[in-house]
Amino acid sequence: MIMDDGAYELGKGAYGLVTKPLSARASSDIEQENAKALAKLRAELPKRIDETTTLTGVKSEGAKLIFEDRVAIDGGKVDDATKAKLRHTVIKSVCDTTDTRRILALGGSFEYVYTDIAAKPLITIDVGKTDCT
């Protein structure tokens, strides 16, 4: 089962690696920051996040950072309530982190793509500025 603590650690750990304090910058500046962060993150992949979750990839599309996570469980055994809990935990982690809130305020966003042990899609969580109101 996907654990709330694991999702929190994913958020906390990944954001700490990705973000640095930012002043008010344009979208292209966010993209440059993303490029630097991606190089650092990719060097550490795959990265174990918790007992069931491994960060397997990171990429960016414009001002969006995309985290690809593999969860070591059968996705068919994950119910909607567990997915909702994970979504809530990831969004809360993004919204409660100063550096990620700055990125959101500048127009950046985050996407978390979770797949199960067989690499089948489990859930995608998009987090933008409006999610943190």
C-alpha contacts under 8 A as a table, 3 or more apart, distances in Angstrom:
res1	aa1	res2	aa2	distance
1	M	52	T	7.77
1	M	73	I	7.04
1	M	78	V	6.98
1	M	82	T	7.95
2	I	6	G	7.07
2	I	7	A	7.59
2	I	52	T	6.90
2	I	53	T	7.84
2	I	71	V	7.60
2	I	82	T	7.24
2	I	86	L	7.28
3	M	6	G	5.08
3	M	7	A	6.43
3	M	86	L	7.67
4	D	7	A	5.15
4	D	8	Y	6.15
4	D	85	K	7.22
4	D	86	L	6.42
4	D	89	T	6.34
5	D	8	Y	5.00
5	D	9	E	6.04
6	G	9	E	5.01
6	G	10	L	6.03
6	G	49	I	6.70
6	G	50	D	5.16
6	G	51	E	7.57
6	G	52	T	7.97
6	G	53	T	7.32
7	A	10	L	4.95
7	A	11	G	6.22
7	A	86	L	6.45
7	A	89	T	6.19
7	A	90	V	5.97
8	Y	11	G	5.11
8	Y	12	K	6.03
8	Y	89	T	6.21
8	Y	90	V	6.45
8	Y	93	S	6.02
9	E	12	K	4.96
9	E	13	G	5.60
9	E	49	I	6.64
9	E	50	D	7.32
10	L	13	G	5.28
10	L	14	A	5.73
10	L	49	I	5.54
10	L	50	D	7.63
11	G	14	A	5.43
11	G	15	Y	5.81
11	G	90	V	6.20
11	G	93	S	5.55
11	G	94	V	6.55
12	K	15	Y	5.41
12	K	16	G	6.09
12	K	93	S	6.73
12	K	97	T	7.74
13	G	16	G	5.28
13	G	17	L	6.50
13	G	49	I	7.74
14	A	17	L	5.22
14	A	18	V	6.13
15	Y	18	V	4.96
15	Y	19	T	5.77
15	Y	94	V	7.87
15	Y	97	T	7.93
15	Y	99	D	7.74
15	Y	100	T	6.87
16	G	19	T	5.83
16	G	20	K	7.73
17	L	37	A	7.05
17	L	40	K	7.72
17	L	41	L	6.93
18	V	34	N	7.37
18	V	37	A	4.92
18	V	38	L	7.41
18	V	41	L	7.30
19	T	33	E	7.80
19	T	37	A	7.16
19	T	99	D	5.95
19	T	100	T	6.81
20	K	99	D	6.42
21	P	99	D	5.86
21	P	102	R	7.95
22	L	25	R	7.32
22	L	99	D	7.31
22	L	102	R	6.74
22	L	103	I	7.57
24	A	106	L	6.76
25	R	28	S	7.98
25	R	29	D	5.80
25	R	30	I	7.04
25	R	106	L	6.71
26	A	29	D	5.27
26	A	30	I	6.71
26	A	106	L	6.97
27	S	30	I	5.04
27	S	31	E	6.31
27	S	63	A	6.31
27	S	106	L	6.90
27	S	107	G	6.66
27	S	108	G	7.27
28	S	31	E	4.93
28	S	32	Q	6.27
28	S	63	A	7.62
29	D	32	Q	5.02
29	D	33	E	6.23
30	I	33	E	5.02
30	I	34	N	6.06
30	I	63	A	5.92
30	I	103	I	7.25
30	I	106	L	7.85
30	I	108	G	6.88
31	E	34	N	4.91
31	E	35	A	6.23
31	E	62	G	6.01
31	E	63	A	5.20
32	Q	35	A	5.09
32	Q	36	K	6.48
33	E	36	K	5.24
33	E	37	A	6.20
34	N	37	A	5.03
34	N	38	L	5.95
34	N	60	S	6.93
34	N	63	A	7.43
34	N	65	L	6.90
35	A	38	L	5.13
35	A	39	A	6.46
35	A	60	S	7.74
36	K	39	A	5.42
36	K	40	K	6.67
37	A	40	K	5.23
37	A	41	L	6.09
38	L	41	L	5.05
38	L	42	R	5.83
38	L	58	V	6.53
38	L	59	K	6.59
38	L	60	S	7.88
39	A	42	R	5.34
39	A	43	A	6.39
40	K	43	A	5.40
40	K	44	E	6.96
41	L	44	E	5.34
41	L	45	L	6.66
41	L	58	V	7.21
42	R	45	L	5.22
42	R	46	P	7.94
42	R	57	G	6.96
42	R	58	V	6.76
44	E	47	K	6.11
45	L	55	L	6.85
45	L	56	T	5.95
45	L	57	G	6.80
46	P	54	T	6.54
46	P	55	L	5.69
46	P	56	T	4.74
46	P	57	G	7.17
47	K	54	T	5.53
47	K	55	L	5.07
47	K	56	T	6.68
48	R	51	E	7.67
48	R	53	T	6.28
48	R	54	T	4.37
48	R	55	L	6.26
49	I	52	T	7.71
49	I	53	T	5.37
49	I	54	T	5.34
49	I	55	L	6.60
50	D	53	T	5.27
50	D	54	T	7.16
52	T	71	V	5.36
52	T	72	A	5.00
52	T	73	I	7.27
53	T	69	D	6.53
53	T	70	R	5.74
53	T	71	V	4.53
53	T	72	A	6.41
54	T	69	D	5.55
54	T	70	R	5.30
54	T	71	V	6.50
55	L	58	V	7.95
55	L	67	F	7.06
55	L	68	E	5.94
55	L	69	D	4.47
55	L	70	R	6.48
56	T	67	F	7.94
56	T	68	E	5.64
56	T	69	D	5.51
56	T	70	R	6.56
57	G	67	F	6.08
57	G	68	E	4.85
57	G	69	D	7.04
58	V	65	L	7.20
58	V	66	I	5.54
58	V	67	F	4.69
58	V	68	E	5.95
59	K	65	L	6.00
59	K	66	I	5.21
59	K	67	F	6.83
60	S	63	A	6.93
60	S	64	K	5.41
60	S	65	L	4.50
60	S	66	I	5.62
61	E	64	K	5.21
61	E	65	L	6.70
61	E	66	I	7.64
63	A	107	G	7.14
63	A	108	G	4.77
63	A	109	S	6.44
64	K	108	G	5.62
64	K	109	S	4.65
64	K	110	F	5.33
64	K	111	E	7.08
65	L	108	G	7.98
65	L	109	S	6.49
65	L	110	F	4.93
65	L	111	E	6.27
66	I	110	F	5.89
66	I	111	E	4.65
66	I	112	Y	5.86
66	I	113	V	7.34
67	F	110	F	7.79
67	F	111	E	6.18
67	F	112	Y	4.83
67	F	113	V	6.14
68	E	112	Y	6.07
68	E	113	V	4.88
68	E	114	Y	6.12
68	E	115	T	7.85
69	D	112	Y	7.23
69	D	113	V	6.02
69	D	114	Y	4.76
69	D	115	T	6.30
70	R	114	Y	5.75
70	R	115	T	4.94
70	R	116	D	5.69
70	R	117	I	6.48
70	R	119	A	7.06
71	V	114	Y	6.81
71	V	115	T	6.11
71	V	116	D	4.90
71	V	117	I	5.81
72	A	116	D	6.10
72	A	117	I	4.65
73	I	77	K	7.70
73	I	116	D	5.72
73	I	117	I	5.28
74	D	77	K	5.66
74	D	78	V	7.38
74	D	116	D	5.79
74	D	117	I	5.94
74	D	118	A	7.31
75	G	78	V	5.33
75	G	115	T	7.62
75	G	116	D	5.11
75	G	117	I	7.45
75	G	120	K	7.38
75	G	121	P	7.88
75	G	122	L	5.86
76	G	79	D	7.63
78	V	82	T	6.29
78	V	83	K	7.02
79	D	82	T	5.45
79	D	83	K	6.48
80	D	83	K	5.00
80	D	84	A	6.06
81	A	84	A	5.03
81	A	85	K	6.19
82	T	85	K	5.00
82	T	86	L	6.22
83	K	86	L	5.07
83	K	87	R	6.11
83	K	123	I	7.11
84	A	87	R	5.04
84	A	88	H	6.14
85	K	88	H	5.11
85	K	89	T	6.13
86	L	89	T	5.07
86	L	90	V	6.12
87	R	90	V	5.32
87	R	91	I	6.15
87	R	125	I	6.21
88	H	91	I	5.28
88	H	92	K	5.99
89	T	92	K	5.11
89	T	93	S	6.10
90	V	93	S	5.10
90	V	94	V	6.30
90	V	125	I	7.86
91	I	94	V	5.17
91	I	95	C	6.06
91	I	127	V	6.23
91	I	131	D	7.15
91	I	132	C	7.63
92	K	95	C	5.04
92	K	96	D	5.84
92	K	132	C	7.81
93	S	96	D	5.18
93	S	97	T	6.26
94	V	97	T	5.49
94	V	100	T	5.88
94	V	101	R	6.88
94	V	127	V	7.56
95	C	98	T	7.66
95	C	100	T	7.05
95	C	101	R	5.86
95	C	131	D	7.73
95	C	132	C	5.28
96	D	101	R	7.47
97	T	100	T	5.54
97	T	101	R	6.19
98	T	101	R	5.18
98	T	102	R	6.35
99	D	102	R	5.17
99	D	103	I	6.53
100	T	103	I	5.02
100	T	104	L	6.23
101	R	104	L	4.96
101	R	105	A	6.07
101	R	129	K	7.59
102	R	105	A	5.02
102	R	106	L	6.33
103	I	106	L	5.18
103	I	107	G	6.51
103	I	108	G	5.07
103	I	109	S	7.10
104	L	107	G	5.14
104	L	108	G	4.66
104	L	109	S	5.62
104	L	128	G	6.08
104	L	129	K	4.95
105	A	108	G	7.12
105	A	129	K	6.21
107	G	129	K	7.34
108	G	128	G	7.24
108	G	129	K	7.97
109	S	126	D	7.56
109	S	127	V	5.87
109	S	128	G	4.87
109	S	129	K	7.25
110	F	126	D	5.88
110	F	127	V	5.16
110	F	128	G	6.66
111	E	124	T	6.98
111	E	125	I	5.57
111	E	126	D	4.40
111	E	127	V	6.16
112	Y	124	T	5.55
112	Y	125	I	5.00
112	Y	126	D	6.44
113	V	121	P	7.71
113	V	122	L	7.81
113	V	123	I	6.18
113	V	124	T	4.47
113	V	125	I	6.52
114	Y	121	P	6.32
114	Y	122	L	5.39
114	Y	123	I	5.26
114	Y	124	T	6.09
115	T	118	A	7.60
115	T	119	A	5.08
115	T	120	K	5.19
115	T	121	P	4.41
115	T	122	L	4.78
115	T	123	I	6.99
116	D	119	A	5.13
116	D	120	K	5.42
116	D	121	P	6.49
116	D	122	L	5.94
117	I	120	K	7.37
121	P	124	T	7.99
127	V	131	D	6.13
128	G	131	D	5.55
128	G	132	C	7.43
129	K	132	C	5.69
129	K	133	T	7.44
130	T	133	T	5.70
